[in-house]
């Protein structure tokens, strides 16, 4: 999942940029993406406090009420945030300071669609997608973690289901595979199943995935597991932050 933030205290400018991003990405063969919109540097900082690298790309307005964009950028870097930062501005006054926060660039307001497209193409192409190596039979495979819908334990093997519909049989314990992924989006919802929460479409008696399959939830911990997914959903789904 490629995550983009827009931080701008002008709602009209927010919406224009959000539409430009959607128009640029909707017809491109890119990985799934989310856009989160907020109106203050304070809101941005509160959102990434526990996950500094949650966003891959941040469009950050410099001139905002309260904390300005440059101040927010400096605090982001202090938190360890390595996200690409693109400043939105009507003036190059902060050009020298932008070096201190390793800014990826500027977009002069109002940005042209071509400039937005160029910025997105550059940074989405550069963003490395996390991979994991597995041994399927005698074949070494390098899988994008985004593409893994779930893994199922069967005897001494695991079956890895990919978004393409392909299923790989791997000689490994499910607990070891979970540790190798080291990714909070994967939830051990059952002793025999590990799911990618980004692939969940609905929650009923089990987790209904986007490919139509239903994955069971461990009965004795059903409430706790459902709550864990709900908290992930609240934190990671597409939102518009106001105020």
Backbone torsions as a table, in degrees:
resi	resn	phi	psi	omega
1	UNK	NA	127.0	177.9
2	UNK	-99.0	122.3	-172.8
3	UNK	-111.2	128.5	-176.4
4	UNK	-120.5	133.4	176.2
5	UNK	-111.9	141.9	170.7
6	UNK	-120.1	117.3	179.8
7	UNK	-117.8	105.8	-174.2
8	UNK	-155.9	133.2	-176.8
9	UNK	-86.6	4.5	175.5
10	UNK	-105.2	112.1	-175.4
11	UNK	-63.0	-34.9	178.8
12	UNK	-64.5	-41.7	178.6
13	UNK	-69.0	-37.0	175.5
14	UNK	-54.8	-52.7	-174.0
15	UNK	-65.3	-39.9	178.7
16	UNK	-61.3	-45.3	-179.1
17	UNK	-68.0	-40.9	178.8
18	UNK	-58.7	-43.3	179.3
19	UNK	-64.8	-40.8	178.7
20	UNK	-61.3	-41.4	179.8
21	UNK	-64.3	-47.1	178.6
22	UNK	-59.9	-43.6	-178.7
23	UNK	-64.5	-33.6	178.9
24	UNK	-72.0	-39.1	-170.6
25	UNK	-94.7	-19.6	-170.4
26	UNK	-64.4	-29.9	-178.3
27	UNK	-105.8	10.4	-179.2
28	UNK	-100.4	146.2	178.8
29	UNK	-79.9	64.7	-178.8
30	UNK	-103.5	167.6	175.3
31	UNK	-67.7	163.3	177.8
32	UNK	-55.2	147.1	-178.4
33	UNK	-137.6	158.8	175.6
34	UNK	-130.1	148.2	174.8
35	UNK	-122.4	124.6	177.8
36	UNK	-114.5	128.4	-176.6
37	UNK	-113.2	135.3	177.2
38	UNK	-144.8	164.8	-170.5
39	UNK	-113.8	8.6	-179.7
40	UNK	-155.3	153.5	174.8
41	UNK	-64.2	-34.0	178.7
42	UNK	-62.1	-40.9	179.5
43	UNK	-66.0	-41.2	178.2
44	UNK	-60.3	-46.6	-178.9
45	UNK	-63.9	-40.1	179.7
46	UNK	-64.9	-32.0	-177.9
47	UNK	-73.3	-33.5	-176.1
48	UNK	-101.4	3.8	-175.5
49	UNK	-52.3	-44.5	-176.8
50	UNK	-96.2	-4.0	179.8
51	UNK	-146.7	76.8	-173.5
52	UNK	-56.3	-31.3	-178.0
53	UNK	-102.0	25.1	-178.5
54	UNK	-59.6	-43.0	-179.8
55	UNK	-91.4	142.3	175.0
56	UNK	-85.6	-35.4	-176.0
57	UNK	-142.3	131.8	-179.2
58	UNK	-124.0	121.2	170.7
59	UNK	-91.9	117.6	-168.8
60	UNK	-126.2	114.7	177.9
61	UNK	-70.0	134.6	-179.7
62	UNK	-77.9	-45.9	-174.5
63	UNK	-93.4	93.9	178.1
64	UNK	-128.8	153.8	175.1
65	UNK	-66.0	149.4	-177.5
66	UNK	74.8	-131.7	178.0
67	UNK	-69.3	123.1	178.3
68	UNK	-79.3	171.1	-174.0
69	UNK	-63.8	-35.7	179.7
70	UNK	-68.0	-40.3	176.6
71	UNK	-62.9	-42.4	178.5
72	UNK	-62.7	-40.9	-179.8
73	UNK	-62.2	-42.0	179.5
74	UNK	-63.9	-39.4	179.0
75	UNK	-70.0	-35.2	175.7
76	UNK	-59.6	-46.2	-179.9
77	UNK	-65.1	-35.9	176.9
78	UNK	-63.1	-31.1	177.7
79	UNK	-76.4	-9.8	-178.0
80	UNK	95.3	10.8	-179.9
81	UNK	-68.4	128.0	179.6
82	UNK	-111.1	12.4	-179.5
83	UNK	-59.8	148.1	173.4
84	UNK	-68.4	130.9	-178.7
85	UNK	-112.2	124.9	173.8
86	UNK	-118.9	118.5	-177.9
87	UNK	-82.6	139.9	172.6
88	UNK	-103.8	125.4	-173.3
89	UNK	-155.6	158.1	174.1
90	UNK	-103.2	-0.8	-176.5
91	UNK	-150.1	145.9	177.4
92	UNK	-86.4	21.7	-173.6
93	UNK	-58.1	-29.6	-175.3
94	UNK	-98.2	18.0	-174.4
95	UNK	-56.2	-44.0	-177.9
96	UNK	-67.8	-41.6	179.7
97	UNK	-64.3	-27.2	-177.7
98	UNK	-62.9	-24.4	177.8
99	UNK	-66.7	-32.7	-178.7
100	UNK	-65.7	-29.0	-178.3
101	UNK	-105.4	10.6	177.3
102	UNK	53.7	51.4	179.5
103	UNK	-63.8	143.9	179.6
104	UNK	-85.0	-14.1	179.8
105	UNK	159.3	-179.2	179.2
106	UNK	-125.5	148.9	166.4
107	UNK	-125.0	120.5	177.6
108	UNK	-75.7	134.0	-178.7
109	UNK	-85.5	140.0	-7.5
110	UNK	-77.3	135.7	-176.3
111	UNK	-72.0	145.6	175.4
112	UNK	-80.2	146.0	178.1
113	UNK	-52.8	-37.5	-179.4
114	UNK	-64.5	-36.8	179.7
115	UNK	-69.4	-39.9	178.0
116	UNK	-64.5	-44.0	179.6
117	UNK	-61.2	-42.5	180.0
118	UNK	-62.3	-43.4	179.5
119	UNK	-63.9	-44.1	179.8
120	UNK	-64.1	-46.8	-179.3
121	UNK	-58.5	-43.2	-178.1
122	UNK	-62.6	-49.5	-171.9
123	UNK	-82.9	-28.2	176.0
124	UNK	-73.3	-32.5	176.8
125	UNK	-69.4	-32.4	-177.2
126	UNK	-82.2	-20.0	-175.5
127	UNK	-69.6	116.8	178.5
128	UNK	-73.7	133.8	175.7
129	UNK	-93.9	132.4	-175.3
130	UNK	-66.2	136.6	179.2
131	UNK	-121.6	160.0	172.9
132	UNK	-135.2	140.7	-179.9
133	UNK	-95.2	134.0	175.2
134	UNK	-131.7	159.0	177.1
135	UNK	-112.7	103.6	-179.8
136	UNK	-98.6	102.9	-171.5
137	UNK	68.1	-120.6	176.2
138	UNK	-104.5	4.9	-175.1
139	UNK	-100.7	128.0	173.6
140	UNK	-81.2	127.6	178.7
141	UNK	-122.7	141.9	177.2
142	UNK	-114.6	107.9	-172.2
143	UNK	-102.9	136.9	169.1
144	UNK	-71.3	129.9	-178.0
145	UNK	-63.7	-28.8	176.5
146	UNK	-59.6	-29.7	-173.3
147	UNK	-84.6	-7.0	-179.1
148	UNK	-85.7	117.9	177.8
149	UNK	-83.2	-47.0	177.7
150	UNK	-164.5	166.6	173.2
151	UNK	-129.2	139.0	-178.2
152	UNK	-122.3	133.4	177.3
153	UNK	-84.6	128.0	176.0
154	UNK	-134.9	108.3	-176.4
155	UNK	58.0	-117.0	-179.1
156	UNK	-103.0	9.6	-179.4
157	UNK	-116.7	169.7	167.3
158	UNK	-124.9	147.9	174.5
159	UNK	-107.6	120.5	-179.7
160	UNK	-101.6	120.7	179.7
161	UNK	-99.2	125.3	-178.1
162	UNK	-103.0	160.4	-178.9
163	UNK	-63.3	-22.2	177.8
164	UNK	-74.5	-11.6	-175.6
165	UNK	98.6	-11.5	179.9
166	UNK	-70.9	144.4	176.3
167	UNK	-124.1	130.0	-178.1
168	UNK	-113.7	135.4	176.0
169	UNK	-100.1	122.0	-173.7
170	UNK	-126.2	135.3	179.9
171	UNK	-82.2	89.6	-175.9
172	UNK	-165.0	154.0	174.5
173	UNK	-79.7	146.0	-179.3
174	UNK	-63.2	-37.9	-179.6
175	UNK	-64.9	-36.5	178.3
176	UNK	-69.2	-40.2	178.7
177	UNK	-63.7	-41.1	177.7
178	UNK	-60.6	-43.0	179.9
179	UNK	-65.4	-37.1	179.6
180	UNK	-67.9	-36.2	178.2
181	UNK	-64.1	-44.0	179.2
182	UNK	46.6	50.4	-174.6
183	UNK	-134.9	123.5	-174.5
184	UNK	-66.6	-13.4	-179.7
185	UNK	-75.2	-15.4	-179.2
186	UNK	-92.7	126.1	-173.9
187	UNK	-117.5	127.4	175.3
188	UNK	-82.4	91.1	-173.6
189	UNK	-89.8	-7.9	-176.1
190	UNK	-161.0	155.5	-179.1
191	UNK	-60.4	-22.7	-177.8
192	UNK	-109.0	1.5	-174.9
193	UNK	-135.8	140.8	173.2
194	UNK	-127.5	121.2	-175.6
195	UNK	-113.7	153.1	171.2
196	UNK	-88.6	111.9	-175.4
197	UNK	-65.2	-21.3	174.8
198	UNK	-68.1	-16.9	-177.7
199	UNK	-94.6	0.5	-177.3
200	UNK	-80.0	130.6	178.6
201	UNK	-99.9	-34.6	-176.6
202	UNK	-159.6	162.6	175.8
203	UNK	-125.1	118.7	177.0
204	UNK	-124.8	-118.8	172.8
205	UNK	-70.6	-26.6	174.9
206	UNK	-140.1	-173.0	176.7
207	UNK	-85.1	119.8	177.6
208	UNK	-91.0	118.6	-176.6
209	UNK	-90.5	167.9	-177.1
210	UNK	-66.1	-19.8	177.3
211	UNK	-88.5	4.3	176.9
212	UNK	94.8	-12.8	-179.8
213	UNK	-76.6	150.1	176.1
214	UNK	-112.1	126.6	-178.5
215	UNK	-105.9	130.1	-176.2
216	UNK	-68.7	156.0	175.5
217	UNK	-111.0	136.0	179.7
218	UNK	-58.3	121.0	-169.5
219	UNK	-58.8	-47.5	-173.2
220	UNK	-69.3	-20.7	-179.7
221	UNK	-116.2	23.0	-172.0
222	UNK	-58.7	-44.8	-177.9
223	UNK	-64.0	-43.5	-178.2
224	UNK	-67.1	-39.4	-179.8
225	UNK	-68.5	-42.5	177.7
226	UNK	-62.0	-39.2	178.8
227	UNK	-67.0	-38.1	178.0
228	UNK	-62.8	-42.5	176.9
229	UNK	-65.4	-41.8	-178.8
230	UNK	-60.1	-42.9	179.3
231	UNK	-64.3	-38.6	176.7
232	UNK	-64.7	-44.2	-179.7
233	UNK	-59.2	-46.1	-179.0
234	UNK	-62.1	-38.5	-176.2
235	UNK	-80.1	-25.4	-169.6
236	UNK	-116.9	-9.9	-178.9
237	UNK	-77.2	166.1	179.6
238	UNK	-65.2	131.3	-179.1
239	UNK	-139.4	161.1	167.2
240	UNK	-117.6	114.8	-179.3
241	UNK	-91.2	133.6	-178.1
242	UNK	-122.0	148.6	173.1
243	UNK	78.2	NA	NA
